[in-house]
Amino acid sequence: MKTYCLVIDDDNQKDYFEENIHKVLLKDNIDLVPVFIETKDRNKYMKADHSGFDRTAIEKDCLKAIKDYNCSIVVSDYQIATEKDDFNGLDILNSISEKHPHLYKVIYSGGDIEKAIKSLYKTLSEKIPSKDKKLNDKQIMAAISQIEKMSHINELLKGKGYAEKVIRYMRCSPLALQQSILSQLKDEYPEMTFQSCYIPFKGWKLKNIGDEIEKRTVLGGDFQQSLIAQVVAYLIDTNTDKDE
């Protein structure tokens, strides 16, 4: 089973991702495949009047990619457009958070990290008037909304070296465990017939059970929960002092 990472950057990240993330995670049976949105693609994102890049078009393609590939993680450069454009990677991730608040998100800054931090402060401070004025209901809701969106940005990194954070997250993600299970069911013991542990799958080939997990069916999910429950029960039993 493949899982996907959306990469939003104005530079080509293919070689970096392949060498520093994809090959490393494959050793753990985690096949993390990148989906690239190159924001300075003039054919796709340049405005018709050539006045800059089209934020709406970039956001649309990002959301489509997340839906089409069921992405597990999103990473974005902070500076994804030109100085004259009125948006950055943080704006794109905030928009993604409105639709996918629980999707893991990493923003990195290849340039001046101070700009990214100032942008965080500026975006929030614009929602709040000076201390001498009382917040109205609309301003309160706008500030709360902005804080909530920003809280869904999981990592803010200095530099382009986001590989370590992606690898650490994927290794700790439940998806890593799932991929390990699928690797053994579908690749190592595909023709073995399942006889016990979970009655609905009795008599099935292990590769067919793997397909159910991969397709995220109810049976596939229940089977994984059954495995976890039995492993925990086994751990409790083997670690219980029999002399008590």
C-alpha positions in Angstrom: 0.0 0.0 0.0 1.3 3.4 -0.9 0.7 6.5 1.1 1.2 10.0 -0.2 2.9 13.3 0.8 1.8 16.6 -0.8 4.9 18.8 -1.4 4.2 22.5 -2.1 7.3 24.5 -3.2 8.4 26.9 -5.9 11.5 24.8 -6.5 11.9 21.2 -7.8 12.0 18.9 -4.8 12.0 15.5 -6.7 15.6 14.6 -6.1 15.7 15.8 -2.5 12.5 13.8 -1.6 13.7 10.6 -3.4 17.1 10.5 -1.8 16.3 11.8 1.7 12.8 10.6 2.4 11.4 7.9 -0.1 14.5 5.7 -0.1 14.9 5.9 3.7 11.3 5.0 4.5 11.3 2.1 2.0 13.7 0.4 4.3 10.9 0.4 6.9 8.4 -0.8 4.4 6.8 2.6 4.3 6.2 3.6 0.7 5.7 7.4 0.9 5.1 8.8 -2.6 5.4 12.5 -3.2 2.7 14.6 -5.0 4.3 17.8 -6.1 2.7 21.2 -6.5 5.3 23.5 -8.1 3.8 26.9 -7.5 5.9 28.9 -10.0 4.7 26.8 -12.9 3.9 29.6 -15.2 1.7 27.5 -17.5 -0.5 26.5 -14.6 -0.4 29.3 -12.0 0.5 32.5 -13.7 -2.4 35.0 -13.8 -3.8 35.8 -17.2 -2.6 39.4 -16.9 0.9 38.2 -15.8 0.6 40.3 -12.6 1.6 37.4 -10.4 0.7 33.9 -9.4 -2.9 32.7 -8.8 -3.4 31.7 -5.1 -6.9 30.3 -5.8 -5.6 28.0 -8.5 -2.8 26.7 -6.2 -5.2 26.1 -3.3 -7.6 24.3 -5.6 -4.9 21.9 -6.9 -3.6 21.3 -3.4 -7.1 20.3 -2.1 -7.7 18.2 -5.2 -4.4 16.3 -4.7 -5.2 15.7 -1.0 -8.6 14.3 -1.9 -7.4 12.3 -5.0 -4.4 10.7 -3.2 -5.7 10.7 0.4 -2.5 12.3 1.5 -1.1 11.5 4.9 1.1 14.6 5.3 1.6 18.0 3.7 4.9 19.9 3.6 5.2 23.5 2.2 7.9 26.0 1.7 7.1 29.4 3.2 8.2 31.5 0.2 6.2 29.8 -2.7 5.6 32.9 -4.8 7.3 36.2 -5.5 7.7 39.2 -3.3 4.8 41.1 -5.0 2.3 38.2 -4.5 0.1 38.6 -1.5 0.3 35.1 -0.2 2.8 32.5 1.1 3.0 28.8 2.1 1.4 29.6 5.5 -1.7 31.0 3.8 -2.0 27.8 1.7 -1.7 25.6 4.7 -4.2 27.6 6.6 -6.7 27.2 3.8 -6.0 23.4 3.8 -6.6 23.4 7.5 -10.2 24.6 7.0 -10.9 21.4 5.0 -8.4 19.0 6.7 -7.7 20.2 10.2 -6.2 16.9 11.3 -3.9 16.4 8.4 -0.2 16.6 9.6 1.3 19.9 8.2 5.0 21.1 8.1 6.1 24.5 6.9 9.7 25.2 6.2 11.6 28.4 5.3 14.6 28.2 2.9 15.1 31.9 3.3 14.6 34.2 6.3 12.8 32.4 9.1 12.1 35.8 10.6 9.7 36.6 7.8 7.7 33.5 8.5 7.5 34.3 12.2 6.5 38.0 11.5 3.8 36.7 9.1 2.4 34.5 11.8 2.2 37.5 14.2 0.9 39.9 11.5 -1.9 37.6 10.4 -3.2 37.2 14.0 -2.7 40.8 15.0 -4.8 42.0 12.1 -7.7 40.2 13.6 -7.3 42.1 16.9 -7.7 45.9 17.4 -5.5 48.0 19.6 -5.8 47.4 23.4 -7.9 50.5 23.8 -10.7 49.1 21.8 -13.1 46.4 22.8 -13.4 43.4 20.5 -16.8 43.0 18.9 -18.3 39.5 18.2 -17.1 39.4 14.6 -13.5 40.2 15.6 -13.6 37.6 18.4 -14.7 34.9 16.0 -12.2 36.0 13.4 -9.3 35.8 16.0 -10.5 32.4 17.3 -10.7 31.1 13.8 -7.2 32.3 12.9 -5.7 30.8 16.1 -7.5 27.5 15.4 -6.1 27.3 11.9 -2.6 28.1 13.0 -2.8 25.5 15.7 -3.1 22.9 12.9 0.4 23.7 11.6 2.4 21.0 13.3 6.0 22.1 12.5 7.8 25.3 11.6 11.3 24.7 10.4 14.3 26.8 9.5 15.8 25.8 6.2 14.7 23.3 3.5 15.7 20.2 5.6 12.2 18.8 6.3 13.1 15.2 5.7 13.8 14.4 9.3 10.4 15.6 10.5 8.6 13.7 7.7 10.5 10.5 8.5 9.9 10.8 12.2 6.2 11.4 11.8 5.7 8.5 9.3 7.6 6.1 11.5 5.4 7.0 14.5 2.2 7.1 12.4 -0.3 4.3 12.6 0.1 4.1 8.8 3.7 2.7 9.4 2.2 -0.2 11.3 -0.4 -0.8 8.7 2.1 -0.8 5.9 4.2 -3.4 7.8 1.1 -5.6 8.2 0.3 -5.2 4.5 3.9 -6.0 3.4 3.8 -9.3 5.2 0.2 -10.3 4.2 0.5 -9.4 0.5 4.2 -9.8 -0.2 5.6 -12.5 2.2 2.7 -14.8 2.8 0.1 -14.0 0.1 -1.1 -17.6 -0.5 -1.4 -18.6 3.1 -4.9 -19.5 4.2 -6.2 -17.7 7.3 -7.8 -20.0 9.8 -8.1 -18.3 13.1 -8.1 -15.1 15.2 -10.8 -13.2 13.3 -13.8 -15.4 12.2 -15.1 -13.2 9.3 -11.8 -13.9 7.4 -11.6 -17.6 8.1 -10.6 -19.4 4.9 -9.4 -16.3 3.2 -6.0 -15.9 1.5 -3.8 -13.4 3.4 -3.4 -11.3 0.2 -7.2 -10.9 0.1 -7.2 -9.8 3.7 -4.5 -7.3 2.8 -6.7 -6.0 0.0 -9.5 -5.4 2.5 -7.1 -3.4 4.7 -5.8 -1.4 1.8 -9.3 -0.6 0.6 -10.1 0.6 4.1 -13.3 -1.5 4.4 -15.1 -2.0 7.7 -13.9 -5.6 7.9 -10.3 -4.6 7.2 -10.5 -2.0 10.0 -12.1 -4.5 12.4 -9.5 -7.0 11.7 -6.7 -4.6 12.6 -8.5 -3.7 15.9 -8.8 -7.4 16.6 -5.1 -7.9 16.0 -4.2 -5.0 18.4 -6.6 -6.4 21.1 -5.0 -9.9 20.9 -1.5 -8.5 21.0 -2.3 -6.5 24.1 -4.0 -9.5 25.7 -0.9 -11.6 24.9 1.4 -9.0 26.4 -0.6 -8.8 29.6 -0.7 -12.6 29.9 3.0 -13.1 29.3 3.9 -10.4 31.7 1.6 -11.5 34.5 3.3 -13.1 37.5 1.9 -16.7 37.4 2.8 -17.2 41.0 0.5 -14.5 42.2 
